[in-house]
Amino acid sequence: MTLSRVEVITSVERRRRWPRAEKERLVALALEPGASASEIARSAGVHVSQLFRWRKQLCERVTPQLPAFLPMIVEPPADPVSPPDEPLPRKRKARRESRIEIELASGDRLRLEGDVDGRTLRAAIAALRAR
């Protein structure tokens, strides 16, 4: 004959309220290398799915609401190029110095100078978004 433990509930329990600091502590323990989420949840008296839900909520990246259009300032080049006295030979095209400067709402600034193609610009913007 085996004995089993029986728990008798005599009153209606309300849901437990977990302070944010305690949730953060338990999630941080679960994120450590080699940690077992089920053991941490068991020791805290919660189901492992609750621990994963807290992790999802706490690790969620919040993106700020940005307006559809941001203000832009177009400035003339610092040193305007005067037209040459004699025409350039037709073999070469005159290259103009170009500069693209983008200031994001986060305060980050992206400045590209010289000949910039679309692929380079997309890669630079993607790198800023990933930060």
C-alpha positions as CSV (number, residue, x, y, z in Angstrom):
1,M,0.0,0.0,0.0
2,T,1.4,3.4,-0.9
3,L,0.6,6.6,0.8
4,S,-0.2,9.7,-1.3
5,R,-0.4,13.3,-0.2
6,V,-3.8,14.9,-0.4
7,E,-4.3,18.7,-0.3
8,V,-7.6,20.0,1.0
9,I,-8.6,23.5,-0.2
10,T,-11.0,25.0,2.3
11,S,-11.6,28.4,0.8
12,V,-11.7,30.0,-2.6
13,E,-8.3,31.4,-3.5
14,R,-7.8,34.5,-5.6
15,R,-5.2,34.8,-8.3
16,R,-1.8,35.5,-7.0
17,R,-0.4,38.9,-8.0
18,W,3.3,38.8,-8.9
19,P,5.3,42.1,-8.6
20,R,7.3,43.0,-11.7
21,A,10.6,42.7,-9.8
22,E,9.8,39.1,-8.9
23,K,8.8,38.3,-12.5
24,E,12.0,39.8,-13.7
25,R,14.1,37.9,-11.2
26,L,12.5,34.5,-12.2
27,V,12.8,35.3,-15.9
28,A,16.5,36.3,-15.4
29,L,17.1,33.0,-13.7
30,A,15.5,31.1,-16.6
31,L,17.7,32.9,-19.1
32,E,21.0,31.9,-17.5
33,P,23.0,29.3,-19.4
34,G,22.2,25.8,-18.3
35,A,19.1,26.8,-16.3
36,S,16.0,24.6,-16.4
37,A,12.9,26.7,-16.8
38,S,10.7,23.9,-15.4
39,E,12.8,23.6,-12.2
40,I,12.7,27.4,-11.7
41,A,8.9,27.5,-12.3
42,R,8.4,24.6,-9.9
43,S,10.5,26.2,-7.2
44,A,8.4,29.4,-7.5
45,G,5.1,27.6,-7.5
46,V,4.1,28.5,-11.1
47,H,3.5,26.6,-14.2
48,V,6.3,26.7,-16.7
49,S,4.0,28.2,-19.4
50,Q,3.5,31.2,-17.0
51,L,7.2,31.7,-16.8
52,F,7.5,31.6,-20.6
53,R,4.6,34.1,-20.9
54,W,6.4,36.5,-18.5
55,R,9.6,36.1,-20.5
56,K,7.7,37.0,-23.7
57,Q,6.1,40.1,-22.0
58,L,9.4,41.3,-20.4
59,C,11.6,40.7,-23.4
60,E,9.2,42.3,-25.9
61,R,10.8,45.1,-27.8
62,V,8.8,48.3,-27.7
63,T,8.9,50.3,-30.9
64,P,7.9,54.0,-30.5
65,Q,5.1,55.4,-32.5
66,L,6.7,57.5,-35.2
67,P,4.9,60.0,-37.4
68,A,4.5,59.0,-41.1
69,F,6.8,61.8,-42.2
70,L,9.7,63.4,-40.4
71,P,10.9,66.9,-41.0
72,M,13.8,67.2,-43.5
73,I,16.2,70.1,-44.1
74,V,17.8,70.4,-47.5
75,E,20.9,72.5,-47.4
76,P,23.1,73.7,-50.2
77,P,26.6,72.2,-50.4
78,A,29.2,73.9,-48.2
79,D,31.5,74.9,-51.1
80,P,29.5,75.3,-54.3
81,V,31.3,74.1,-57.4
82,S,31.8,76.9,-60.0
83,P,31.4,75.9,-63.6
84,P,34.7,75.5,-65.4
85,D,35.9,78.0,-67.9
86,E,36.4,75.4,-70.6
87,P,34.1,72.4,-71.2
88,L,35.2,69.0,-69.9
89,P,36.2,66.4,-72.4
90,R,33.3,64.1,-73.5
91,K,35.1,61.0,-72.5
92,R,34.6,61.4,-68.8
93,K,31.5,62.6,-67.0
94,A,32.0,65.1,-64.2
95,R,31.4,63.4,-60.8
96,R,29.6,65.5,-58.2
97,E,30.2,65.0,-54.6
98,S,27.1,63.8,-53.0
99,R,26.1,63.4,-49.3
100,I,23.1,61.8,-47.8
101,E,22.4,62.5,-44.1
102,I,19.5,61.0,-42.3
103,E,18.7,61.8,-38.6
104,L,16.3,59.3,-37.0
105,A,13.8,60.1,-34.3
106,S,16.0,58.1,-31.8
107,G,18.8,60.7,-32.4
108,D,21.0,58.4,-34.4
109,R,22.4,60.0,-37.5
110,L,23.4,58.2,-40.7
111,R,25.8,60.1,-43.1
112,L,26.8,58.6,-46.4
113,E,29.2,60.5,-48.7
114,G,30.3,59.9,-52.2
115,D,28.7,57.6,-54.8
116,V,25.9,55.7,-52.9
117,D,23.9,53.0,-54.5
118,G,20.5,51.8,-53.3
119,R,21.8,48.5,-51.9
120,T,24.3,50.3,-49.7
121,L,21.7,52.7,-48.4
122,R,19.3,49.8,-47.6
123,A,22.0,47.9,-45.8
124,A,22.9,51.0,-43.7
125,I,19.3,51.6,-42.7
126,A,18.8,47.9,-41.9
127,A,21.9,48.0,-39.6
128,L,20.4,51.0,-37.8
129,R,17.1,49.3,-37.3
130,A,18.7,46.2,-35.9
131,R,20.3,48.2,-33.1
